[in-house]
Amino acid sequence: MTTSGIHTSRQLLMGELIRRVAHKTPKQPAFVYENTKITYEDMERRVLHLAGWLQKVGIEIGEKIGIISKNNLSFVEIVFAVASSGAVSVPINFRLAADEFAYVINNSDTKILFIEKEYEETIRLNQHQMPNLEKVVIIDTNQSEWAVSYPSIFEDKVTFNDLSHILSDDDDCMICYTSGTTGFPKGAVLSHKNLLLSALNSIVDSKIANGNKQLTITPLFHIAGIGNIIISCTVGGTTYIQREFNPVHVLETIHKEQIVGLFLVPAMWNMIMQVPTIEKYDLTSVERCSTGAAICPLVTKKQMMKHFPNAGIFDAFGQTEMSPTTTCLLPEDSLRKTNSVGKPVLNVEVRVVDENMNDVPLGEIGEIVYRGPTLMKGYYKNPEATEEAFKGGWFHSGDLVQMDDEGFIYVVDRKKDMIISGGENIYPAEIEAVLYKHESILEAAVVGVADEKWGESVKAYVVLKKGKELGEEEIIAFCKEHLASYKKPKYVEFINELPRNPSGKILKRILREGAKVTLTD
């Protein structure tokens, strides 16, 4: 590979992250995946070669490159190469069905698609539904009659034409599709500046040091996963990537590699704490236990403090459209303000407002709205949804919160999840917090079900801890001890696990669809 006109940019560009660290500490390990370790200088070489190949096959600034893959090194190379070329990456949820793949690929105008071999048949058989898709690259194969093999790209002679002098950090960098918990996902368009400033916000608030050793397990197609990669590269750290979540593997890696920081959603932390042999691992190297995507129960936090004695708990809150972090509860407040998601992070402004965009009094419930340089540019090809989301000049999150007199934010619930029973507003998160206090309950989720008399009533889905037994009436009675009577569940259903999307969020839509209960008394 040759390079043409390497420039130093004055912009915050994603494609330059690897290059800057490679210039400062070329031999520093950048990523470790399974049995492969790659330095920043080797990563830079591969990223620029791949970017040159994209340019060679005709990809221009702003054109879209899709990725369907589980966590691996190639995923990271592709994201940084796409950014270096001036194109826009589209990480796609690998758990989607064929029609859903087609929807995202078409909606995003993806021209080249990188996939792992296990998705080859699905894409090949449905490629007729994707008229704009010009080329498919299979990551984990040396040859393919139907597609380009990823290894063969690095055998090509290419020239990388550095465009950083003409790119702006406000240019599109990535389109991340929202979880789609209520219907078709929307593509949040994130700029280079959005992603890099969000990383810097986290570095400052969490005091992440240079050379940080971190473990990444959350899916890289999700903003939390790729966000952690950007954070690590910004501080010249080493990221240990794991393909899928395995609690024992996580503990083994921390023990062996002396990991300093890791991010897991509360459900994952819960599973870590359930490993019966957890005491045998040396976890003293960990300084940051980060969590987010759902409220972390107090009992889980206390277990984290016990097993990770040198770590602070960082409880983050946010959403894809904000790149993603908006508030963070820092370790010093973890127990004092345990139900809070903290205060706004650096560079993020918040308000708590009513339906008319008036600030609500402290302690009252309102919608949290955001403003700042980490806010997405808009929803791709969806001006109506963008206009609605940006109503009044602030981004409307859809989250109902309260703010106390110290400025700490408390999440009450999603606006769409609120239950209205007999004219009373009932917030599922409040009931879920009570259920998590029960020593036999591992996980719980609360939804509203149709009720002929009251409009809606409360139903709880409960996952019990291994070896525990509990009855419906016992749970209802337990809730009645801690809640007003109208808030207690009318129905309880025991299930083996809660339905979740790959980012760890509970899919209440699926629970509601399965709750065909109608009360008549």
Secondary structure by P-SEA (a helix, b strand, c coil): cccccccccccccccaaaaaaaaccccccccccccccccaaaaaaaaaaaaaaaaaacccccbbbbbbccccaaaaaaaaaaaaacbbbbbccccccaaaaaaaaaaacccbbbbcccaaaaaaaaccccccccbbbbcccccccccccaaaaaacbbbbbbcccccccccccbbbbccccccbbbbbbbcaaaaaaaaaaaaaaaccccccccccccccccaaaaaaaaaaaaabbbbbccccccaaaaaaaaaacccccccccaaaaaaaaacccccccccccccccccccccccaaaaaaaaaaaccbbbbbbbbcccccccccccccccccccccccccccccbbbbbbccccccccccbbbbbbbccccccccccccaaaaaaaaccccccccccccccccbbbbbccccccccccccbbbbaaaaaaaaaaccccccbbbbbcccccccbbbbbbbbbcccccccaaaaaaaaaacccccccccbbbbccccccccccccaaaaaaaaccccccc
